[in-house]
Amino acid sequence: TAVEQDVKSTTLFSRFDAPAPLNDAKVIDAAFSVELLEDKVNSELIELGNEHVVVLRVKDHKPAATKALAEVSDQIKAVLVKQKANEVNATRGDELYAKLSSGTSLADLAAEQSLQVEQARDIKRNAYNLVPGLAKDVFQMAHPVDKPVTNRIILANGDVALVSLLAVKNAPVTELDARTKEGINAEQINRNYLVFID
């Protein structure tokens, strides 16, 4: 039976950058199958779940090929510059962390290097007011006892953050209502089931 739907086209894509909703393993396998690439036929009906289906037909295919150096030289330069900048950042971060570890205060280091100290208080694990990923690393640090605990953290963009953790406050323990407990129990049962299946 025919389905009264518009035919939609996409730009060329590889196995690794297919646009949604085509970025499903079943769709990718079908799109790059010999049958569709060489015979230029329609795919079988592919179910995507939630009552969504797709039928594919490859209009154009360009085999993977090595690009000319002139075509990618700007990209290569950008990658090399970024790598070198990350190395310089890491070396500078190591030097500053050594000074911090030897007793120089964070404020003195910042003033000496013309850097900025940012303070954050009452941070929660899912804090959005920090650089992405920083809260996760801070929560893995040792708890300070008599003096601040310091750490050097490399951020996702290659920058280095020097952290001085002053205190850790335990979250208040509250009694969970029955519905929340039930949800947590159901989630744990599902996790245990998935572990058992794997």
N, C-alpha and C positions, 0 to 999 in steps of 0.2 A: 504494500500500500504506500502511496505517496504521502509525504508530509508537507503541508503547506507552510514552509519556512523559507526565508531568504537564504541564499547561498552567501557565505561570508568568506573573505579571503584574508590572509595575513602576509606580512613581509616574510622573506626567507628567514629561517631560524635553524639553529643547530640542536642537537640532542640536549644541550645544556642550557639553552636560553629560550625555550619555547614559551610563548605567551599563555596566560591563563585563558581559558580552561584547558588548553592543549598540553599543559605541563604535567600531565598524568602519565605514569609509566606505560599504561596500556595504549594510550594515544601515541606516545613517542615510538613505541615498538612498531605500531602499525604504520606510522608516517614514514619510518625508515626501513620498512620491509621491502624486499626485492620485488614483491608483487606490485606494490603501489609505485615504487620508483621506476621500474622498467616497463611494466605492463600498462601503466597509466589507467588503472581501474579504480573504482570506488572501493573503500574498505567495507568490511562488514559493519553492522551497527555496534558501536562501542558504548557501553553503559558507563556513565560517570557518577551514578548515584543520584539520590534525590530527584528521581524521575527526569534526569537529563541524559540525553544521548547525543552522539556525534557520528557523522559519517565523513570520512576524509577522502580527498582526492588531491594528489600532488600535481600542481600545475607546472612547477619549475623546480629543478634540483641542480645544485652546483656541488660537485664533489669537494671534499675538504682538500685544500691545497696550501702550500707554503706561500706566504705573501712576500712580495719583493721588499728588500731592505728599505728602499726609499719610502715605501708605503707605511712601514712601521717604525721608522727611525725616531720620530717624535715621541711615540709611545715608549720606546726603549729608553730614550733619554730621560723621560719623566720617571720611569721606574728606577733607573740608576740614581737620579738625583734624590728621589724619595728614600732609597736604601741608604745612601750616604748621609742624608739628613738624620735618619733614624740612628745610624751608627754614632754620629756626632752627639745627638741627644742622649744616647745611652752612656757614652763616655762622660759627658758633662754631668749627667745624672749620677753616675758612680762617684765622681769627684765631689759633688755637692753632698751626696749621702754620706760619704766618708767624713766630711766636715761636720755634718749634722750628728753622726754617730759619736764623734770625738767631743761633743759638748757644745758646739756652736749652735745658737738658737735659730729656729726657723726664720724669725723676724730679722736677725742679723744677716743671715745668708741671703734673704730676699733683698735687703737694702744694699748689700755688697754687690749683688748681681743685677740690680735694677729689675727685680722680679716682683710679683705680687703674691701676697699671702691671702688665701681665701679661707674663711672660717665657716664651719657648718656645725650646727648644734642639733641635738635630738634627731639624728638621722635614723631612718627606718631602712630595713633591708631593700625595699623597693623604692628608694628615694629617687625622685625625678629631678631634683634640684642640683644634682652632682653630674659630673661628666659620666656618660654611659659606661657601666661596668665598674666604676670606682667603688661604689657602695659594696658591691659583692666582695671585692678584694679587701676593703676595710673591715668587713665583718669576719674575714678569715684571720685577721691579725690577733696576736695574743692580747689579753686584757691587761691594761696597765695596773700596777699595784702601788708603788711608791712614786714612780715618775712616768712621764709619757712614754709610750711605745712608738718607735719610728719605723717607717718602711719606705722603700723605693718601689713604686708601681709603674709599670710600663702600660700606657693607655693604648686603646685600639688603633689610634691614629699615629702611634709611634712616639708621642710626647711622653715625658717622664713626670710623674707627680711624686713629690716628697710629702709623706703624711706623718703627722705627729698626732697620735691618738691619746687624748687626755683622760677620758673616762668612758666606761661602758655602763649603761643603765639597763637593768633587767626589765623586761616588759611586765606590766602588772598581770597577774594571773586572774582571769575572770572565769566564771562558771559558764559553760556553753549550754545553750538551750537544747532541748531534745532534738529538734529538727536539724540543727547544725551537727550534733553528734551523729545523727543518722546519716547525714551526707558524708561526713568524714569516714564513717565505717564502710559505707558503700564504695567510696573511692579506694579505700585500703583493700577491700575484697576484690575489686577489679584489678588492682595492681598485683595482688597475690596470684590471681587467676592468670594474668598475662605472663608473669614469671614462670608459673607452672607450665603454661603452653610452650613458651620458648625453650 
